[in-house]
């Protein structure tokens, strides 16, 4: 592609701050000319700006001519490859500027606090769609070339450079209007407009929901959601023009699975939340990134719960975000939510589970502590006070504190300014009709009890419930010291007491033996709510990995879940058993843990069956796919036979697999398949017209077992058949598939490091690749090897990830050494004597 662009910046207002610095209110005029040709593009920009210090009266003009490249790195202004309906390879020109890549497209003060209004004109081939942040106000033939048109867009509100966007390509669209009059369009690849309808439905419901929740209207006349073929992130919240991976926006009514629908709903909810929280009010500096991402990662669930209450989405939050954040934040190489950021590579590093998932979890805890009414009141005050401006974490605390009358800044600074979280140790004593609860807090560490002389502490909102009403707190207290004693009146000896109902507080729990034993019947008879059954199991699993209890105790607890009906509880159990299975792949009794998995999942698998039943909904579909995939991977004979039969019928076109069954069937036949199975799967991949189906296949290819076939999958990962952003998933799938796959994937990453690092240019995808490739190792030698490799192969944007991976490898090694014999004995004993 050839591209010419002209930008003029006009500084209209100058102010002296207290620090005697110059603040500029900047107006930007951007003209971009795009012609389809090759990958090189020439940009010519013209600046008009006031930037001299000390500032003279009037204005100064600075003119810059420069040449740039329409790159293939999915950063800045780049080209995205796609296929036309006829199969012809074509290119779109798209932008991705967050965090610091607007400067790749045009000269600018590329920092979030230096805002401007933007007047954008695109000169494009007349048959192409041209989009930007605002609505089109003029479209006319370009006088210098009959094949081009000049598209002019309305002036944007004052905004940060990282939110500017423009897209030029071939797209269809569906449109609608929200109840508050905002035009909503979803742009899809040509011929796939139908696949935009679900996202359109979600967006039309979401905009009025946020307007009502914040009591602040959406400030633009339109919003476009567009699917981009080559896209590194899941989505990007550009104001008025939100860009998405195809798999985060498009839903085929016949061929999309339930989990994809849920994912699209969450991502649409997340990005539209940013239109207020991030775009209307922007973080002052990248240190406060979590304000954007943590908040959006919390409220996306509130939005989806509003749109789709049948998803039971808040229980899923605990498994998807809350426990993920706890796992990462327990490491010595974690980081606080608020991190000082200097170099752009340091920004990429903090797009992680701390900024997103821990941020969302502490906001969820804060919302519960304040109450919804005062929380909304404070949010409204914050958005109105700082609209079209920048704000810091402290600004949000001030507004919420004034709305609630509670010490928000004091409480929350302990959660955002220091890394980690507490474990609350709980004991009890019965005194007549009263229950005395004793609480103490200390820092939780993945490596075991915190032993340093100085132990950090947190201001912890603690809720308590009893078996009389498990879903509601009977007592709330702010634990602002190391310990506290609480008296619960009128609690009988036969009643159990549960801390943290709803699993809202961001901490681990360690109950006394008697308290834990009193809770276990609530797991078996389901009187404990699902989210609390999940939280109890997850806490104990984490304590076992830290060496604070035996892993055998957790396995015994897991057996109490044999009658569990809830999808999210099973999902968390499955995840933890996957971690344990990966760990025990380093032993000679890996088959025994597979037998344990088969025994645990077989009853629920038999109950669900293979085909949906009348009256079943979203969660049953998710549970069936999870359970069948788990049984198939573990080698459950009946599941394997049925999967092979259904796969054969699917391939032959006699009975197409439902979308919800494809992942478990593909996984099962590949795990126990041969070269013919892999060839068939690669053929299905090539034939697939839908990116969701391609990704579904790519994620399970690594399950193949034979060493030569593992190599074939790895080579495929770097081929033109896999989109650049999806290579990471293929390699990661190999590493997670088996012990042999882990070794092969790591060697492949090392051998192809230059190409991989160059492909992702130090962005967050390189961090994800490293984590997926090495996190499963479990010996000290591998930790040293990984550390040594990255000392000689620098990856600045992944420096903390490398440290975290090395720490995890050492933790796995310690866990394996500590508990292997006990786990083996338990697995042997539970089998009982052999039958004759």
N, C-alpha and C positions, 0 to 999 in steps of 0.2 A: 504494500500500500504506500502511496505517496501522500504526504500530508503537509499542508502549509497552514500555519496558524499565526494570527496576529492578536496580541493582547495589549490593551492599554490600561494602566492603573492610574486613577486620578485620586490623589489625597485631598479630601475636602475639609477636614477638620483636624486641628492640632491642639493638643492639650498638654500642659505641663503637669506631671504627677508630683506627688509629695517627694518622690525620690529624684526629682529633677530629670526624669526621662521623658522622651517624646512619645506620645500615643498618637497613632494615625488612624483615622477613619478612612478606609480605602474603598474606592469604587473600581471594579475591574471590568474591562471590556475585552472579550475574548472572541476572536474569529478563527475558526478552524476549517481548513479546506482539506477534504479527504477524497482521494481518487484510488480506485482499486488497481494495484500494479504489483509491487513487490514489497519486501519487508522494510525497506528504508524509507524514512520520511524526513523531509526538511521542514523545520519550523522557523518562521520569522516572527519575532515578537516586538511590539513597540510599547514601551512603558511611559506613562506620565505619572509621576509620583513625587511626593515631598518626603525626602529622606535625609536631608542635610542637617547636621547638628553642629552648632546651634541653628535652629530653623530660621531661614530668612523669611521675610514677608512674601506672600504670593506662592507660586509654584515653580518647581524645576522639572525639566524633562530629561529622562534617561532613555536612550534607544539602544536595544540589544538585538543583534542578529545572531542566530545560532542554529545548529543542526542537531537533531536528535534522532533516535531510532524507535520505530514502532516495534517494540520488542516482543519476545516470546516468553517472558519471565513472569507473566501474570501480575505485573506491578506497573504502576504509572499508567501510561497510555500504551496499550498493547493490542496485539492481534489475537483473535480467538478463531480457531479452525472449526468448521462445521461442514456437514454434507447437505447439499440441496436434496429435495425430494427425488430427484433423478439420480442421486449418488455423486454428483460433481462436488469436488472439494472447493470450498469457498472460505472467505475470511470476513469476520466482523472486526470493527475497531471499538474497543471498550476501555473503560478506565477502572482502576482500583488504586485509590490514593492513600487510604489509611495504612500505616500511620504517617509516614514521611515521604510519600512518593508523588505528591502533586508536583514537586520540583522536577520530576522526570518529564512532565508534560509542559510546564510553563514556569518561568521564573516567578518566584513568590516568596513571601515570608511564610514559610510552611510550618507554622506553629499554631496550635488550637486557639490561643488567646488573641491572635492577630486576625481579626475577622474583617470581611469585606462584603459588599454586594457585588454580584457578578451579572454582567450582560453578555450573553453567549450567543454567537451566531455560528452555525455550521454550514459549510459549503460542501455538498455531498452529491454523489450520483443520484439522478432524479428518481431511479427506481428503488433506492434504499430508504429505510426508515431511519430517521434522525431524532434522537431523544436527548433531553437534558433535564436538569432539576425542575425547571419551570415549564409552563404551558407555551405553546407556539403562538406568537403574535403576528408573524408575517412569514409567508413562504412565496418565493418568486424565482423566476429563471435567473441563472447567473449570467451576466452579460458577456463574460469572456469565454464561456463554453456552453454550448447548447445541451450538453449531456449532464450538466450540473444544475442544482437548485440551491438557493440561499435560504436557510431556515433560521429565523430569528426568534429567540425566546424572551419571555418577560424577565424583568430584573428580579433577581433572587432577594430574599431577605438577607440581612447581614449574617454571615456564616463563616465557618472555618474552611480553610482550603481542602482539608481531607474529606469534606463532604461534597465537593464539586464532582459532577459526573457528566459524561456524555457517551452515547452508544450509537454506532452507525452499523446497520446490517439489514438482514432480511428477516422479518418477523410477522406472524399473525398475532391477533389479540382478541380477547373478550373484554367486555366492559360492563360496568354497572355504576350505580350511584349510592353512596351511603345515605342513611336517614338524615344526616345533617348536610347533605348537598355536595359532598366531595366526589369528583369524578375519579373512579378507580378503574385502571386497566391492568390486565395481566398479559404480558407479551410472551409468546411461545415460539418455538421453531415453526417454520412453514408447515402447514398441514396438521398442526397439533393444537389448534385453538381449544379443542374439547378438553385437553389436559390442563388448561388453566382455570377451569370453572371452580374446582374445589378451593384453590387459593383465593379466587375472587370472592367466593362465599365467605371465607374466613375473614378476609380483609374488610368486606362490607360490614360484617358484624363487629369487627375489632375497633375500627375508627370511632364509632359512637360510644363504645364501651370505655375507651380511654378518655374521650372527651368528658363523659360523665364522671369517670373516676377522678380525673385531675381537676375537673371543672374549668378546663382551659380548652378552647376549640383548636382543632388542627389548623395551622395558619396558612396553608397553601391551597390553591384551588383544585389541585389534582395530585394524585399519587400513582406512579407506574411501578409495577413489579415485573421484572424481566429475567428470563432464564438465559444464562450465559454458558456456552459450551465448555470453555476452558476457564476455570475459576478456582483460585486457591482456597479461599475461605468457604464457609457454608453459605454466607450471604453478607451483604454490606449495606448499611443503612443510609446511603446517600440521600440527602433531603429531597423528597419528591420523586426520586428515581432509584428504587431499591433493586440491587443486583443480587442474583441467586445462582448457585449451582442448579442445574436442571433437576437434580434429585431432591432439592429442597423447595421446589416450587410446583413441579408438574405431577399430576395424578391422573393415571389412566383408569377410568371407571372399571375396566375389566381386568387389567393386568397389574394394578398396584396393590401391594399388601397393606394390611391394617397398620403395621408399624410405620410405613411410609406416609400414610395419611396423618398419623399422629405427629410425625416429624415435621411435615409441611406446616401443620397447624401451629406447632411450637415456634418454628423459625419465622413464620409470618408474624406471629404475635410478638416475638423478640424484636424484629427489625422495626415494626410499626411503633413499638414502645419508644424506640430511639428517636422517633420524630419529635417527641417531646423531651425525653430524658437523654440528652446527648446533642441533639440538633438545635432545639429551641434554647435549651440551657446546656452549655458545653463545659466539660472539665477545664480547669484553668491550665493544667499541664498534665503530662502523661502519668505523673505520680498518682493522679486521681482517676486513672482509667477505670478503676473498679466502680466508680460512681456510674459510669455508662453501662459497663458490662454486667456488673453484679446486679444492678437494679433491673435491667432488661431481662436477665436470666431468672429473676424472681417473678416479675410481673407477667412474663410469657405464660407461666403456669396459671396465674390468676385469670388471665384472658382465656386460655384453653378450657379451664374449669367452667368459665361462663358460657363458652360456645358449645362445649361437649362434656357435660357433667358425667356422662356415662363412661368417660375414660378413667375416672378415679385418679386424676393426674397428680394430685398432691402426694398420694402414696408413692407414685412413681418418682416424684421429685427426690424422695429420700434415697432411693436406690441409685438414681441417675446422677444426682448432684451432691447431695449432703454427704453420703458415704465416700464418694470420690474425693471430695475436698478433705475430709478427715484423713483419708489414706495418705494424700500428698503432704498435708500440713503436719503430719506426725514425724516427718523426716527432719534430720538436722540441717539438711540443705533446702528446706522450704524457704519462704520469704514472707514478710508481712504483706497484708493487703495493700498498704500504701508503701511504695518503693521509690526511692530517689532515682530519677532517670536522667542520664546525661546523653550518651550516644544513642543514635537511632537503633542500633542493634539491641540495646537494652530495652527498648520498647517492645520489640518482637518477643523477647523473653517472657514478658509478663502477660501475654495473651494465653493464660494457662488456667488450670482449675482453681487457683487461688483467686485470681481476679473475677472469674466467672462464677464458679460453683461455691467457693467459700463466701465470696461477696454476696451471692444470692441467699446463702444459708444464714448469714448474720443479719441480712435485711429481713428475712422471714422471722427470725428470732426477735428482731426489733419490732416488727409489725405486731407480733403476738404480745410483746411487753407493753407497747403503747396502746394497742387497741385500734380497730379499723377506723373509727370515726376521727380520732385525733391524728392518726397517721395521714389520712386523706386531707385533713385540714392543714397539716404541716406541709404536705407535698404541694398543695395548691399555693400556699404562701411562698414556697421556694421557687416554683415555676414562674409565678407572677413577678417576684422580686428580681429574678435574674434572667428573665426572658430576653433573648438576643444578646446575652452577655455570657460571661464565664463564671464558674463557681468552684469552690473547693469543698472537700469533705466537711470541713468545719462549718461552712455556710448551711449545709443540709442539716447538720446536728442542731444548729441554732434555731432553724425554723421548726424542726420537730420538737425541740425542747420547749419553745414558746407555746406550741400548740398543745402539748401534753402536760406541761408543768413538771416533767420528770428530768432527772440529770442525764440527758441523752449523751452530751459530749463526754462526760466523765465515764459513763458506762461503755460507750462504743469505742473510745480511744484505746481501751484495753484490748479490743478485738481487731482494730485496723492498724495499729502502730507497732504491734509486736507479733511475731509469728507464733504459730502453734495454738494450742487450746488445752483446756484442763481435762483431767479425768477426775470425776467426783466419786469418792469412795463412800459407800452408804452402809450404815448399820442401824439396827433398831432394837428397842427394848419395850416390852409391854408393862405398863404400870396401871393396874386396875382396868378402867375402861378407856384408857388413853394409850396411844402409841408414841413413843419418843423416837424421833428420827435424828440420827447423827450424820452430818455431812462434813467432808473435808475435801479440799481441792489441791491438786498438784499438777505440774505440767505432764502431759502424756507424751511419751516418746516411743517411736516404733522399735527402738532398740531395747526397751525395758524401762524399769522405774527411773525417774529423774534423780540423779545423784549429786548434781552440782550444789554448792553451798547456797548460792542465791537462786531461789526458784521464783519465776514469774507467777503472777496471779491475775485473775480476771474478775471483773464484776459480772456475775453470772445470774441472769434471771432463771430461777428454778421453780418449776411447777410440780405438784404432787397430786396423784389420784389414788383411789382405793378401788377394790373390787365391787363396791356398791355402785359406782358410776365410772367405769374405766375410761370413758371418752371425755370427761370433764375434770378439770383441776379442782380439788377441794381446798387447796392451799397454794399460795404463791409467795415467794420470798426472793429478795435480791441478795445473793451471797457475795458480799463485798469484802470478805476476809478469807483466811485460810480454812476456817471451819465454822459450823453453826449447829445448834441443837434446836429442833422444832418439835413442838407438842401438837399432835393431832388428837382432838377430842372425839370420844365416842367411836373408836375403832376397835372392833371386837378382835379377840385373838385369832379367830378363824378367817379374818379378812386379810388379803394381801395388799401391800402398798407398792405403788409403782412411781418412780421418779421420771420426769420428762415425758408425760403423756403426749402422744402425737409426734414424738421424736422431733421436737422443735428446737430445743436448746442445743447449741453447737458444742457438745462435749461427749466424752465417753463415760460410761458408768461401770463401776465395779461393786456389785452387791456382796454383802456377807453371804455365807453359804446358806443360812436359814432363809434369808430373803429371796435368794435365787431359787431355792427349792420350792418356795411357796408360789412363785410365778410360773413354774413349769406346767402345772395343770392347766393354766390359762392358755398355754400354747396348744396343748392337746385338745382341749374342749372348745377352743376358739373364742373364749370369753375375753381374752386380750384382743384389742383391735388389730387389724392386719399391720398397720404401720408400727405398732409397738412389738408385735411378734418379730417383724423384720429387724427393728432396732436392737432388740435383745440378742438375737442371733449374730448380728453384725458386730456388736460390741464384743461379744465373747470370741468371735473369730479374730478380731484385731488384737485382743489380749493374748490369744494363743500365739499369734505371730510375734508378739513382743516378748514372749517367754514368761508372761505373768500368770498364765494358767496352762494346763496341758492341752494339746490339740485333741487328745482323746476325749476330753470333756466336751469339746465342741462337736465332735462326731456323734457322741451320745445325744446331745441336744438335737442335732440335725435329724436323728431318727424319730424324734417326737413330732416332726413335721409331716409324717407320712400321710396324714389325712388333710393336709393344707389345701384349701381351695383357691387361694388368692394368687393371681398372676405375679404381682410385684414381689411378694414374699418368695415365690419360687425363683423368680429372676435373680434375686440377691443370693439365694442359696446356690443357684447354678453358677453364678459368678465366683463365689468363694470356693466352691468345689472345683471349678476350673483352675483357680490359683493353686489349690492343693494338688490337683492332678498334675499340673505342670511341674510343681516341686518334686513330686514323687516319680516323675519320669526319669529322674536321676538315680533311682534305686532299681533293685531287681524284683520289686513287688508292685510294679505299676498296675498290673492286671487286677490286683486285689482292690485297689481304689476304684477301678472301673466296675468291678462287681458291686461295690458299695453304692455307686451311682445308679447302676441298673436296679438294684433292690429298692432304693429310695424313690426313684421316678416311675417304676413300673405301675404301681396302683393308680396314680393319677393319669398315666398314659392309657391304661385300660379303660378308665372311667370316661376319658375324653373321646377315645377312638380317633379315627382318621378323618371322618367327615363331620361337618358342622350339623348341628341339630336345630330344629325349630325353636325359636326363642333365644338362641345364643346371640351374643353381641361382640363388641370390640375386644373385650378382655379375654373372652373364651378363645377367640381366634389367636390372640397373642400367646396365650398359655399353651395351646395345642402346638404351635410352631416351636416354642421353646422346649417343651417336653419331648416331642418326637426327635428334635435335633439332638438333644442331650442323650436320649436312649440310643439313637442311631450311631452317634460318635463313639459311645461307650461299648458298642458291639452287641446290643440287645438283638438276639437272633430274629425274633418275629418282626421287629421294626425294620431290620436290615432287609429281610425278604420282601416285605411289603413295599419298602422304598424302591428296591430294584424293580419290582413289578410295575409300580406306578411310573417310574422313570422311563422304563422301556415303552410304555403306552404313550407317554408324553412325547418322547422323541419320535415315535412312529406316527404321531398325530391322531392316534385313536382316542385318547382321553387326555386333554390338556390339563396339566396340574393347576389347581387354584393358586393364586398369587401367594396366599399365606402358607402353602405347603412347599413352595419351591425351594426356599433356603434349607429347611431341614432335609428334604429329599436330596438335593444337590450335595449337601455336606455329607450325608450318610453314604451315598454311593461313591463319592470321591475318597472318603476315609478308608473304605474297604475295596477300592477299585484298582484298575490296572491301566495300562497305556491306552487301551481302547476307550475306557471311561473318560480319561482326560481328553482324548481327541474329540470325543462326542461333545464334551462340555465346551471345549474351545470352539467347536463348530456352532454350538448354540449361541455362544458369545458373539461370534461374527455375524450371525443372522439376526441378532436382536436389534430391533429398531428403537428400543426405549432404553435410555441411560440407566434407569432403575434396574432393569434386568441385567444389563452389562455389569453394573456394580455388584449386584447380588451374586453373580457368578465369580467375579474377581475376588470377592471377600472369602470365598470358600475354596478356591483352587489350592491354597496351601495345605489343605487337609490331606492331600495325596501323600502316600507313605514311601514309595520307592525312591531311592536317592537320585536316579537318573531323571525321574519325572519331576522331582523337586527342582532340579536344575532347569528343566524345561519351563516350569512355571516362572522361575526367577528371570530367565531370558525374556519370556513373554512380558514381564512387568515393564521392561524398558522398550518394548516394541511400539510401533506406531498404532497398534490396535488398542492400546491403553492410553487414556488421556493423562497428561502429565500429572495432574493432581491426584490421580487414582493409583499411580505407581506405588505410592506409599502403602496403600491398603493391601495390594497384592504381596509385597515383600513382608509386611507385617503379618499377613495371614499365614505365610510360610513359617515365620518365626514362632507363631503361636500354635502351629499345627502339630508339632512333634519335637522331640529332642533333636532328631536329625535335621529337621527343618530349621530349628533355631541356629544350629551350627552353620548350616549352609547359607542362611540369610545373612548372618554376620559376616561370613567370608565374602559373600556377594557385595555387601555394602562396602567393605574395605576395598575390594578389587575395583569397584566402580565409583569410588568416592568422588573423584574429580568431576565426573559427569553429573552425579546426583547433587553435589553441592552447587555446581554451576547452574543446574536446572532450577533450583529453588532459591538461589541467591541469598542464602542465610535467613530466609523467612521461617515462620513457625512450622511449616511442613518438614523442614529438616530436623527440627526438634522432635516432631512426632515420629519421623522415620527412625531416629536413634533410639527413642524410648521403646518402640515396638520391636526393634531388632535385638536389643540386648537385655531388656528388663527381666526376662525369664531365666537368665543364667543363675547358677547357685553354687559357685565355688570361688574362692579367693583369687585363684590364678586368673580367672576371666575378668574379675574386677580390675586387676592390675593391667591386663591386656587392653581393656577398653580405655582405661585412663591413659596408658602409654600411647595408644593410637591417636587420641585426640590432643595429646600434647604436641604431636608432630603434624597433625592435620587440623588446623585451627577452624573452629566453627563458633565465632563470637556470639551469634544469636542463640546458640544451644549450649553455652558454657554451663549454665545452671542445670540444664537437663542432663548433661553428662555426669555432673556431680551426683545428681539424684539417682541416676541409673547405677552408678558404682555403689552408692549406699544401699540401694535395693538388692543388688547382687550379694553384697556382704550380709545383709539381713537374711536373705534366702539361705545362704550357706550356714549361718548360725542356727537358723530354724531347722534345717535338715539335720544338722549334726545333733541338735538337742533332742528332737522328738522322733527321729526315724524309727528307732527300736520300739518305742512305745506304740506308735501308730501301727507298725507291722504286727506286733503281738495282738493288738486289739482287732485288727482286720482278720487275723487268723482265728482268734477265739470266737468271733461272732459267726463264723461259718459253721462252727460245731464240728463234731466228729464226722468223718466221711461215711456216706451211706453205702451199704453193701449191695 
